[in-house]
Amino acid sequence: MDLNEVLRRMERLEARGEIENLLGEYLHLRMAGDGQAILERIWSRREDIRIEYGASGPYQSRSKVATFYQKDCLPGKFTLLQANTPVIRVAGDGRSARGLWMVLGTETDAGDLGPEPPTDPNRRALLSSQTPAGRAYTAEWTFLRLGADFLKEEAGWRLWHLHVYEIMRAPYDQDWVQYATRRFETDGMRLDALFRSNLPFGEEEPPENLATGATTFHWQYTVDGLPPALPRVPEPYQSTEDMEQF
């Protein structure tokens, strides 16, 4: 093995650590609801960034991704995500990379128990638990798979594409098998009801809390279904131009 090959291997190892740190910082900022910091510190400066979540479809372009993160925070509402089992491959040119993680998380919406009980019927449809007195709220476990593409830019590694594959979810006091049928009643409307962005959007664009198209892939646990083939992290490719989006 010559010196150049040793240096290339060291660069890929360093890239892996930097990418894991970037994803970790992203998850901390998600829990804090700091959308502006997420856009500035995590995402690429390119205009063709993209995020897709579950059955809700892709948010394609920088302005649309911004509406996903830059929204008013609501008391008693937050997302906690913990990523593990990383599989990361760095391109041969050291300028791009791809990663896949399993994620355990919780979704919380205080609903009627918070200081601002929701009135929007779509948001209320997502309140999956109730007190004995009938006050609705959300306290759910979520199980996800996260696929991401990264680019190395002047400021370091940055997120380019993000696809959150929702596998199953259930209220903390129910299991995902019993909840599977009811869960599909709100599948695909989750982003539509979770927020109203505080950013302006063009008259010819979809409303700010709607995706720009149909979902490219979605699989949710059902009692009579089989899991699909895993989204595969491809063997190292040679350049950014060779990449296909997750």
N, C-alpha and C positions, 0 to 999 in steps of 0.2 A: 504494500500500500504506500503510495507516494505522499508527499507532504500536502499537495493540493487536495487529495481525497480526504486526508485527515482533517484539514481545515473545513472542507464542505460538511463532513459529518459533525464536527463541532458546531458549525453554524446551524445545522438542523436541530441539534440538541438544544441549543440556546433558544431557537425559535419556538420549540415546543414549550419550554418554561415560560417564555414571554406570552405565548398565546393562552396558556392555562391561567396566568396572572390576569390577563385582560378579561377573560371570561369570569374569573372570580370577582374582579372589580365591577363588572357589569351586573352580576347578581346582587352585590351589595347595594349598588345604586338603584336597582329595580325595587328592592325592599324599601329604600328611602323615598322612592317616588321622585327622584331628581332627574327629570327628563332632559333638562338642558345639559346637565353634566354628561348624561349618557350620549347625547348627540355629539358633544364636543370632545369627549375623552375616549369613547369606545368605537364609534362608527367611522367608516372611511369618509374622506372628503368628496368622493365621487358622487355624481348625481344619480347613478343607476343602482343605489343601494336598495335592499328589498328585505321585508319581513313578512312571514306567513305564519299564522297561528291556528292550529286545529282545523276546523271546518270553515273558518271565516274568510279564507282567501288571502291573496297577497296584497301587501301595501307596497306598490312599486313606484319608486322615485323618492328623492330626498324630502320633498315637501310632504308626501304622504306618510313616510316613516316618522317624520317630525310630529304629525298629528297623533300617532300612536303613543308617543312618550310625553309630549308637552301638553298636559291636561291638568285641570284643577285637582288637587288632592282633596280627598274627602275624609273627614274624621272617622276612625274605626274601620278603614278599608286599606288593605295592603296585600302584597304577594310576597311569599317567602319561597325561594327555590334553592335546592342544594344539588349540585351536579357531581357526578362520579363516573367511574369506568370510562375515562377518556380514551378515544382512539384518534390520534392526530397524525396526519401525513403532510410533509412539507414538499413543495414542488422542487424539481431539480435545479431551477434557477434561484431558489431561495427567496422568491418574491411573493409567493402565494402559498396558502395552506388550506387544509380542510380538516374539520374535526366532528366527532360524533360523541354525545354524552347521554347517559341515562340521568333523569332528574326526578327527585322526590320533592314535592312542594305542598304548600297550603295556600288556599284562597280564603280571604276573610272579608266579609262585608257586615258591619254591625247592623245594618238595616234599621228595623224599628227600634232596636235597642240603642242606637246611636243618637247624637244630638240633632241629626237631620234625616228623619225617616224618608225614604225614597217614595216618590209619587209616580215616577215613570213606570208604566205597566211592563215594559220589556225588562227593566232592571229588577222589578219585583218578581218576575217569572224566574229569575235566577236565585232567589232567596230560598234555599233548599231545606232549611230547618225552621222549627217553630218552638216557642216556649209553650208551656201548658196553657197560658192565657192567649195563645194565637199570635204572638208577636214574631214576625219573620226575620230571619237573618241567614247568613252563609258562613259556615265553618267547614271547609271541605279539604280532604286529601286529594292531591293530584299526582298522577304518574305520567311522565312525559319522556319523549326522546328528543334531543336537541341536535340539529345538524347546522353547521356553520361553515362559511367560506371566509377566509381572511386575506388581507393584502398587507404587504410591508410598504409603508409610505415614509415620507420624510420624517414624520413624528414617531415612527415605530409601527408595530403591528396594529391593524385596525380591522374591525368587523365589516364585511362586505355584504353577505347574504345570511339571513337567519331563518330557519324553518323549525318551528316548534310543533312536533308531532304529539298530539294529545292521545294517550293510550287509554286511560280510564280515570275516573274521579268519582268520589262519593262523599256525602256528609260524614263527619267524624263519628257519628253514632249509627251509621249504616255501613254495610259492606258493598263493594262495587258490583257484586253479582246481583243482589236484589235491586240495586239502584240502576242497573244498566238500561232497562226499558224506559224508565222515567227520564234518564239523562238525555236520551235522544230527542225528547220533546223540545229541548232548548239547544240542541247541537247546531252550530253555525251562527247563532245569534249572540254568542258570548261577547264578541268585541262590539257589536252594535249597541249593546246595553250597558257595557261596563263604564263608558265615559262619554262625555261631550268635550271635544278638544277646544282649547281656548285660542287656537290659531285660525286665521282666516283661510278660506279656500276659494278657488276659482268658480265662477258660475257654471262652467261646463264640466266641472269635475264631480265625481260622486260626493255625497255628503261626507264630511270630514271623518266620521267614525265608521265609514263603510270601506271595504276593500275595493281594489280597482279591478277585480275579476273573480272568477270562480276558483275554488280551492284546486290545487294541482294534485294533492294526495291527502287522504284522511282515512284513518282507521281507528275505530273506537271499539273497545271490548263489548262483545255481546255473548249471551249464554249459549248461542248455537253457532258461533263463529270461530274461525281459526286465525291466528295472527299471520299477517303477510310476511313475505321475505323481508329481512332487515334492510333498511336503507344502508347501502354498503359504502364505506369509505374507500375510494378506488386506490389502486396502487399509485405510487408517486408519479405525477404527470410532469411534463417538462416546462410548462409555462402557463401563465394566467390565461392565455388564449385557448388552451386546451380544456379549460374547465367547463363543466355543465353545472347549473345550479342544483342544489339539493332540492 
